[in-house]
């Protein structure tokens, strides 16, 4: 049973969300502000498997807290709950390391679908471990252990960035359409995701790769291609 930390100051919304999640078998820890969220993260006997994070909170904002979490844990899935669906807010959250977002008011089906998809990916990561490695530039991608190395040092990379990089690397030399890549990021089978999300992930991934960002080529009007790797 997965444990979800719900950081939301709207009491009615939080209670409704908690009820829906618990009905699906999740354990929910609710924090109405950042102070309580930090306390639960540090003292809870439960491992936090996923975080639902509101943007505007009484004692700060979710963007700062997302950045704080990512400094210590690059893997735990973070889904933003935002009442503001404008592009700039979505982009900001994803660039800070969030894995996903759901705009309020959200449909329960949509929220449950996003949660299940993110938890499923984490489970796959934990069960992998064959150690297949692919090198490009100064980086090395451990495909099965879900790790990225730069000159033998582990690179902090979010699950979403890793899935995207893995798909590009395993199809090096091929042009992958935007729709195909979005399907790899979000396997919900629903049309909940806007196309701009992929652009944000690509930008974040290029920032992560730094000097090796040129390996990801933009094919205008179609999608992206990872340069052919000569193994």
C-alpha positions as CSV (number, residue, x, y, z in Angstrom):
1,X,0.0,0.0,0.0
2,X,1.5,3.3,-1.1
3,X,1.7,6.3,1.2
4,X,0.9,9.7,-0.2
5,X,1.7,13.0,1.4
6,X,-1.0,15.5,0.5
7,X,0.1,19.1,1.0
8,X,-3.1,21.2,0.6
9,X,-4.5,24.0,2.8
10,X,-8.0,23.9,1.4
11,X,-9.7,21.8,4.1
12,X,-12.7,20.7,2.0
13,X,-10.6,19.9,-1.0
14,X,-8.1,18.0,1.1
15,X,-10.7,15.9,2.9
16,X,-12.4,15.1,-0.4
17,X,-9.1,14.1,-2.0
18,X,-8.1,12.1,1.0
19,X,-11.4,10.2,1.0
20,X,-11.0,9.4,-2.7
21,X,-7.4,8.2,-2.3
22,X,-8.1,6.1,0.7
23,X,-11.1,4.5,-1.1
24,X,-8.5,3.3,-3.7
25,X,-6.3,1.8,-1.0
26,X,-3.7,4.5,-0.5
27,X,-2.6,5.7,2.9
28,X,-2.8,9.5,3.0
29,X,-0.9,11.9,5.3
30,X,-2.3,15.4,5.1
31,X,-0.3,18.6,5.7
32,X,-2.2,21.9,5.6
33,X,1.1,23.9,5.3
34,X,4.8,23.5,4.7
35,X,5.8,23.3,8.3
36,X,3.6,20.2,8.8
37,X,4.8,18.7,5.5
38,X,8.4,19.0,6.6
39,X,7.5,17.5,10.0
40,X,5.8,14.5,8.4
41,X,8.6,13.9,5.9
42,X,11.1,13.9,8.8
43,X,9.2,12.0,11.4
44,X,6.7,9.7,9.7
45,X,7.3,6.0,10.2
46,X,5.9,5.5,6.7
47,X,8.0,5.9,3.6
48,X,6.5,8.6,1.5
49,X,5.9,7.1,-2.0
50,X,4.4,10.2,-3.7
51,X,3.7,13.8,-2.9
52,X,0.7,15.8,-4.0
53,X,1.8,19.4,-3.6
54,X,-0.4,22.6,-3.7
55,X,1.3,25.7,-5.1
56,X,0.0,28.4,-2.8
57,X,0.3,27.6,0.9
58,X,-0.1,29.7,4.1
59,X,3.6,29.6,5.0
60,X,5.2,29.6,1.5
61,X,4.8,28.1,-1.9
62,X,5.0,24.7,-3.4
63,X,7.7,25.7,-5.8
64,X,10.3,26.4,-3.1
65,X,9.3,23.2,-1.3
66,X,9.7,21.1,-4.5
67,X,13.2,22.5,-4.9
68,X,13.9,21.6,-1.3
69,X,12.7,18.1,-1.7
70,X,14.7,17.6,-4.9
71,X,18.0,18.5,-3.1
72,X,17.5,15.4,-0.9
73,X,15.5,13.0,-3.0
74,X,15.5,13.1,-6.9
75,X,13.3,10.1,-7.2
76,X,10.1,10.5,-5.1
77,X,7.3,11.5,-7.6
78,X,5.9,15.0,-7.1
79,X,2.6,16.0,-8.6
80,X,1.6,19.7,-8.4
81,X,-2.0,20.6,-7.6
82,X,-2.4,24.0,-9.1
83,X,-5.4,26.3,-9.3
84,X,-3.6,28.3,-12.0
85,X,-3.4,26.4,-15.3
86,X,-1.5,29.1,-17.2
87,X,1.5,27.8,-19.1
88,X,4.1,29.7,-17.0
89,X,3.0,28.1,-13.8
90,X,3.1,24.6,-15.3
91,X,6.5,25.2,-16.8
92,X,7.9,26.6,-13.5
93,X,6.8,23.5,-11.6
94,X,8.2,21.0,-14.1
95,X,11.5,22.9,-14.4
96,X,11.9,22.7,-10.6
97,X,11.7,18.9,-10.8
98,X,8.1,18.0,-10.5
99,X,7.0,14.9,-12.4
100,X,3.5,15.9,-13.2
101,X,0.7,18.4,-12.5
102,X,-3.1,18.4,-12.2
103,X,-5.0,21.7,-12.6
104,X,-7.8,22.4,-10.1
105,X,-10.6,21.7,-10.1
106,X,-9.5,18.2,-11.1
107,X,-11.4,15.1,-11.9
108,X,-10.9,12.3,-9.4
109,X,-10.4,9.9,-12.4
110,X,-7.6,12.1,-13.7
111,X,-5.8,12.4,-10.4
112,X,-6.0,8.7,-9.7
113,X,-4.7,7.9,-13.2
114,X,-1.7,10.3,-12.8
115,X,-0.9,8.8,-9.3
116,X,-1.1,5.2,-10.5
117,X,1.1,6.0,-13.5
118,X,3.8,7.7,-11.5
119,X,3.9,4.9,-8.8
120,X,4.0,2.3,-11.5
121,X,7.1,3.8,-13.0
122,X,8.8,4.0,-9.6
123,X,8.0,0.3,-9.0
124,X,9.5,-0.7,-12.3
125,X,12.7,1.3,-11.4
126,X,13.0,-0.5,-8.1
127,X,12.5,-4.0,-9.6
128,X,15.1,-3.4,-12.4
129,X,18.8,-4.2,-11.9
130,X,20.6,-5.9,-14.8
131,X,23.1,-3.1,-15.3
132,X,23.0,-2.5,-19.1
133,X,25.0,0.7,-19.7
134,X,25.2,3.0,-22.7
135,X,27.9,5.7,-23.0
136,X,27.7,9.0,-24.9
137,X,29.9,12.0,-24.4
138,X,30.9,12.2,-20.8
139,X,27.8,10.4,-19.6
140,X,26.8,6.8,-19.1
141,X,23.2,5.6,-18.8
142,X,22.5,2.6,-16.8
143,X,19.3,1.5,-18.5
144,X,18.2,-1.1,-16.1
145,X,19.3,0.4,-12.8
146,X,17.8,3.7,-13.7
147,X,20.9,5.8,-13.1
148,X,22.8,8.4,-15.0
149,X,26.6,8.9,-14.5
150,X,28.9,11.7,-15.5
151,X,32.5,10.6,-15.4
152,X,31.5,7.9,-12.9
153,X,29.6,10.3,-10.6
154,X,25.9,9.8,-10.2
155,X,23.8,12.6,-11.7
156,X,20.6,13.7,-9.9
157,X,17.9,13.1,-12.5
158,X,14.1,12.9,-11.9
159,X,12.1,9.8,-13.0
160,X,10.5,11.8,-15.8
161,X,13.8,13.0,-17.2
162,X,15.2,9.5,-17.0
163,X,12.3,8.0,-18.9
164,X,12.7,10.5,-21.6
165,X,16.4,10.1,-21.9
166,X,16.2,6.3,-21.9
167,X,13.6,6.4,-24.8
168,X,15.8,8.7,-26.8
169,X,19.0,6.8,-26.2
170,X,17.5,3.4,-27.0
171,X,16.3,4.8,-30.3
172,X,19.4,6.7,-31.1
173,X,19.5,8.0,-34.7
174,X,15.8,7.7,-35.0
175,X,13.3,10.6,-35.1
176,X,10.7,10.2,-32.3
177,X,7.5,12.2,-32.6
178,X,6.3,14.4,-29.9
179,X,3.2,12.2,-29.4
180,X,5.4,9.1,-29.0
181,X,7.6,10.7,-26.4
182,X,4.5,12.0,-24.5
183,X,3.2,8.5,-24.4
184,X,6.4,7.4,-22.7
185,X,6.1,10.1,-20.1
186,X,2.4,9.5,-19.4
187,X,1.0,6.1,-19.9
188,X,-2.4,6.9,-18.6
189,X,-4.2,6.4,-21.9
190,X,-6.0,9.6,-21.3
191,X,-5.7,13.0,-23.0
192,X,-4.8,14.9,-19.8
193,X,-1.4,16.2,-21.0
194,X,-0.7,19.3,-23.1
195,X,2.1,19.3,-25.7
196,X,4.1,22.0,-23.9
197,X,4.9,19.6,-21.1
198,X,7.3,17.8,-23.5
199,X,9.2,21.0,-24.3
200,X,9.7,21.6,-20.6
201,X,11.1,18.1,-20.1
202,X,13.4,18.4,-23.0
203,X,14.7,21.7,-21.7
204,X,15.2,20.2,-18.2
205,X,17.0,17.2,-19.7
206,X,19.3,19.3,-21.7
207,X,20.2,21.4,-18.7
208,X,20.9,18.2,-16.8
209,X,23.2,16.9,-19.6
210,X,25.0,20.3,-19.8
211,X,27.9,19.9,-22.3
212,X,26.3,16.8,-23.7
213,X,23.0,18.5,-24.4
214,X,23.8,18.7,-28.1
215,X,23.2,15.0,-28.3
216,X,19.5,15.8,-28.3
217,X,18.5,17.2,-31.7
218,X,15.3,19.0,-32.4
219,X,13.5,18.0,-35.6
220,X,11.2,20.9,-36.2
221,X,7.6,20.1,-36.8
222,X,8.1,16.4,-35.9
223,X,9.9,15.7,-32.6
224,X,13.4,14.9,-31.4
225,X,16.4,12.6,-32.3
226,X,19.3,11.4,-30.2
227,X,22.5,11.4,-32.2
228,X,23.7,8.0,-33.3
229,X,25.9,6.4,-30.7
230,X,28.8,4.4,-32.0
231,X,29.3,1.7,-29.4
